[in-house]
Amino acid sequence: QVQLAESGGGLVQLGGSLRLSCAASGRIFSINSMGWYRQAQGTQREWVATVTSGGRTQYSESVKGRFTISKDNGKNTVYLQMNGLKPEDTAVYYCHAVYSSSPSSSDVSSPWGQGTQVTVSS
């Protein structure tokens, strides 16, 4: 089983910046991709960004140009640098991983972590 631990959230003003971190631990052979999702109160969880093991990144249209996802393969850690924050970015941010636990096993999805709250005030 894999555990994910998100950190770095907080309260910032409009236009501010935050850097989120997510460390994956447990029985991990390799990580195919890691991503960030968010869930605002009363809404469904939405995808924010993904980075693959090869470094390819993808972003939702709502954050493109403001957020940057990156990874540290050696630490099984993914980061989300968030600049130009807006009140609509307020949400609990979760990370997710697609990984394998052994050379012979297929990729599986990780469980969700507890998330980290990001609040942007206007």
N, C-alpha and C positions, 0 to 999 in steps of 0.2 A: 504494500500500500504506500501511496505517496501522500505527503502532506505539503500544503502550500501555505505560506505565511506572508501576508501583505503588510506593508508598513509605509509610512510617509504622508498619510493624509493629514488634513487640518483645515483651519479656517483662513481664507485669504480674501483679499479685496479684489474687486473687478480689475482685470488686467494683470493680476499677480501670477506667480509661478509656484509649482510644487513638483517634487520628484518622488514618484512612488517606486517602491521596490517589492519584489516578490521572490522569495527563495523556496525552491522545491527540495524536499528531503525525503529520504526513504529508499526503497528498493528501486533504483533507477539505473538502467543500462545505458539508455540514450534518450534524448528528448528530440522529438521531431519538430515541434513548434510550441511556442508559448504565446499567450495572448492576454489582453485585458478586456474586461467587460465592465459595464456599470449598470446600476439600477437606481433610478430616482424613486422617491416615495410615491407609491400608487401606480407605478408603471412596470412594464416588463423589463427584464434584463436585456441589455443591448450590447452588441459587439462594438468594441472601440478600435482595437489594433491587434495585429499579429506579427510575430517575427519567426521565421523558420530557422532550422539549424544551419542552413546555408546563408542566413543573413537577409533573406528577402523579407521586405516589410509591406504591410498593407494597412490602410487606415479607413475608417468610416468617413464619409463626406463631412460630417459635423465637426471633426477634429483635424482633418487634413490641413497641414500648414501650421498648426499650433502645437500639436503633440508629436513627440518622437519616442518610438519604442526602440529599445536596445537590449542586448543580452550579454551575459558573461558565462560562456559555456563551462568554464572551469568551476564556477560556483553554482551552476544550475539556477541562475538568477536572471530575472528579467526586470527591466526598468521602464518607467513611463515618465518622460519629462514633459510637463504640461506648462505651456506658456500662454499668455493672453487669455487667462481663464475668464469665463463668463458665468453668470448666475445659472444658466441652463446646464452647466457642467456639474452642478451640485448633484451628488449621488454617492452611493457606496460603490467603490471600485473593487472588482474581484479579478484575480488572475486565474489562468487555466493552462494546463499543459497536455499535450499529446505525447505519450512516451511509451517506451517498452521497458520491461523489467528484466529481460534476459536476451541473449543473442538469438534465441529461437522463438521468442514470443512476439505476437503482433502488437502494433501500437494500440494503446487504449487511452481513454480520456481520464484525466485526474478528477478527483472530487474537488469541490469548491472550497476555497479557504473561507475565513471569517469576514474578509473584506476590510477595507479601510475607508473611512468617511472623508469625503472632500466637500467642503462647503464654501461657496463663493458668494460674498456679499456685494451688494451694489451700493 
